[in-house]
Amino acid sequence: MSWRDFWNGEHSIYVSPRHKTLHYRQIAKDLVGQIPASDAVVLDHGCGEALSADLVAAACGKLYLCEAAPNVRERLRAMFGRIGHVAVVSPEEVEALPEATLDLVVANSLIQYLSREELMALLRSWLAKLKPGGKLVIADVIPPDVSPLTDASQLLAFAWRGGFLAAALAGLVRTAFSDYRKLRAQYGLSTYAEADIVGLIRAAGYDAVQRQPNFGHNPARMTFAGTKPA
């Protein structure tokens, strides 16, 4: 099983429906905070189920939801297909977009599932698709010194605030025996020190690369933004 297979099938990465709802609502709010203008063309690359993509769509002129898992794309089309300025696309369809099309590219909780070579290829592709002065935001980057215990404690804090603590405790037990845990043990997750990921983004051609508050509930992970030279 690959990571794409995992996300394409049934999984229990979210401990309850409330967890999933609150997670995607927070990500949408964080993404909206990055949109530069109401007519901006935005790509959410690796969007997952994006349950609150309607909030993002309401804040921009065009929204591309890119997801590699075919089953997830079908669910996204069922949810958002009636919104005229939302397009659900595959990574291959993103590659086919004309150059200088996008004002903003966001990749949240994506690069931990990619090799360094895959990340560099995407950085160069996103740069080509961005308009001059366009912005890239890479969120939920895992530092090498953040352990699964830290992730678990942040989830429990989020669950306490969100009212699903019992479900979170039970979900952590399930995760210990899940396919996610097995895949993480088999493939690992890509981690990056701050200087390392900043260097990679700059080497791909982006300017003004800076760390920002992380998307979502886990401040132990990192978010970075850079711009395409004008």
C-alpha positions in Angstrom: 0.0 0.0 0.0 1.2 3.5 -0.9 0.3 6.8 0.7 -2.0 7.5 -2.2 -3.7 4.2 -1.7 -4.2 5.0 2.0 -5.8 8.4 1.3 -7.9 6.9 -1.5 -9.5 4.3 0.8 -11.3 4.3 4.1 -9.2 5.3 7.0 -9.5 6.6 10.6 -7.0 9.4 10.6 -9.8 11.7 11.9 -11.0 10.4 15.3 -14.6 11.6 14.8 -16.8 13.6 12.3 -16.4 16.6 14.6 -12.6 16.3 14.4 -12.7 16.2 10.6 -15.1 19.2 10.4 -13.2 21.4 12.8 -9.9 20.5 11.1 -11.0 21.4 7.6 -12.7 24.6 8.9 -9.5 25.8 10.5 -7.4 25.0 7.4 -9.9 26.9 5.2 -9.7 29.9 7.5 -5.9 29.9 7.5 -5.9 29.5 3.7 -8.3 32.4 3.3 -5.9 34.6 5.3 -3.3 34.1 2.6 -5.5 35.1 -0.4 -4.2 38.4 -1.8 -7.4 39.6 -3.5 -11.0 38.7 -4.1 -10.3 37.9 -7.8 -7.2 35.8 -7.0 -6.7 32.4 -8.7 -5.8 29.9 -6.0 -4.5 26.3 -6.1 -4.9 24.1 -3.0 -2.5 21.3 -3.9 -3.1 18.1 -1.9 -6.3 19.5 -0.5 -7.7 16.2 0.9 -11.5 16.2 1.5 -11.5 20.0 1.9 -14.9 20.1 3.6 -14.8 23.9 4.0 -13.6 24.7 0.5 -16.8 26.8 0.0 -15.3 29.3 2.5 -12.1 29.5 0.3 -14.1 29.8 -2.9 -16.1 32.7 -1.5 -12.9 34.6 -0.9 -11.3 34.2 -4.4 -12.0 34.4 -8.1 -11.1 30.9 -9.0 -10.2 27.9 -6.9 -8.4 24.7 -8.0 -8.7 21.8 -5.6 -5.9 19.3 -6.5 -6.1 15.8 -5.0 -4.2 12.7 -6.2 -6.7 10.2 -4.8 -9.4 9.5 -7.4 -12.1 8.6 -4.8 -11.5 11.8 -2.9 -11.7 13.8 -6.2 -15.1 12.3 -6.8 -16.3 13.3 -3.4 -15.0 16.8 -3.9 -16.9 17.1 -7.2 -20.1 15.9 -5.5 -19.7 18.6 -2.8 -18.5 21.5 -4.8 -19.2 20.8 -8.4 -22.1 23.3 -8.5 -19.8 26.2 -7.6 -18.9 27.5 -11.0 -15.4 28.9 -10.1 -14.2 25.7 -8.3 -12.4 23.1 -10.4 -11.4 19.7 -8.9 -8.2 18.5 -10.6 -5.6 15.8 -10.5 -1.8 16.6 -10.2 -1.5 15.8 -13.9 -4.1 18.5 -14.7 -2.2 21.0 -12.6 0.9 20.2 -14.7 -1.2 21.0 -17.8 -2.3 24.5 -16.6 -0.8 27.4 -18.6 2.2 29.1 -17.0 1.6 32.3 -15.0 -1.9 31.3 -14.2 -2.0 31.3 -10.4 -1.9 34.1 -7.7 -1.5 31.7 -4.8 -0.4 28.1 -4.3 -1.0 26.4 -1.0 0.3 23.0 0.0 -0.8 22.0 3.5 0.2 18.8 5.1 1.6 17.5 1.8 5.4 17.5 1.7 5.9 15.0 4.5 4.6 12.3 2.1 7.0 13.3 -0.7 10.7 12.6 -1.3 13.1 15.5 -1.6 13.3 15.0 -5.3 9.5 15.0 -5.6 9.3 18.2 -3.6 11.9 20.0 -5.7 10.0 19.0 -8.9 6.8 20.5 -7.4 8.5 23.6 -6.3 9.7 24.2 -9.8 6.3 23.4 -11.3 4.5 25.7 -8.9 6.9 28.5 -9.7 6.1 28.1 -13.4 2.3 28.2 -12.8 2.5 31.3 -10.5 2.1 34.8 -11.9 5.1 37.1 -11.3 4.7 38.3 -7.7 2.5 35.2 -6.9 2.9 33.5 -3.5 3.6 29.9 -2.5 2.6 28.7 1.0 3.9 25.4 2.3 2.2 24.5 5.6 2.4 21.8 8.3 6.1 21.0 7.6 7.4 18.6 10.2 10.7 19.5 11.9 13.1 16.5 12.6 12.8 17.0 16.4 9.0 16.8 16.6 7.9 13.3 17.8 4.6 11.5 17.4 4.1 12.2 21.1 4.1 15.9 20.4 1.6 15.4 17.6 -0.6 13.4 20.0 -0.4 16.0 22.7 -1.4 18.8 20.2 -4.3 16.7 19.0 -5.5 16.2 22.5 -5.3 19.9 23.2 -7.3 20.6 20.0 -9.8 17.9 21.0 -10.2 19.5 24.4 -11.0 22.9 22.9 -13.2 21.3 20.2 -15.2 19.1 22.5 -14.1 15.6 21.1 -11.6 14.6 23.8 -13.0 11.1 24.4 -13.0 10.4 20.7 -9.4 11.6 20.4 -8.2 9.3 23.2 -9.9 6.3 21.5 -8.6 7.4 18.1 -5.0 7.5 19.3 -5.4 3.9 20.4 -6.8 2.9 17.0 -4.0 4.7 15.2 -1.4 2.7 17.0 -2.7 -0.4 15.1 -3.8 1.3 11.9 -2.5 1.3 8.3 -1.3 4.8 8.9 1.1 3.7 11.6 2.3 0.8 9.5 2.9 3.1 6.5 4.7 5.6 8.7 6.9 2.9 10.0 7.6 1.6 6.4 8.1 4.8 4.5 8.6 7.4 7.2 7.6 11.0 6.9 9.9 13.6 5.3 11.1 16.1 7.8 12.9 19.4 7.3 14.8 21.8 9.6 13.8 25.4 9.1 17.1 26.4 7.4 16.8 23.3 5.1 13.3 23.9 3.8 14.0 27.7 3.4 17.1 26.8 1.4 15.2 24.4 -0.9 12.4 27.0 -1.6 15.0 29.7 -2.3 17.0 27.3 -4.5 13.9 26.6 -6.6 13.7 30.4 -7.4 11.4 32.0 -4.8 12.1 35.3 -3.1 11.3 36.6 0.4 11.0 33.1 2.0 9.8 33.5 5.5 8.3 31.3 8.3 4.8 32.1 9.3 2.4 30.7 12.0 1.4 27.1 11.1 -1.9 26.2 9.5 -4.2 24.1 11.7 -3.9 23.1 15.3 -0.3 22.1 15.7 2.1 24.9 16.4 5.0 22.5 16.7 5.0 22.2 12.9 5.9 25.0 10.5 4.6 27.1 7.6 6.7 29.0 5.1 5.8 31.5 2.4 7.8 32.7 -0.7 7.0 34.7 -3.7 7.8 34.4 -7.4 10.1 37.2 -8.6 8.1 40.0 -10.3 
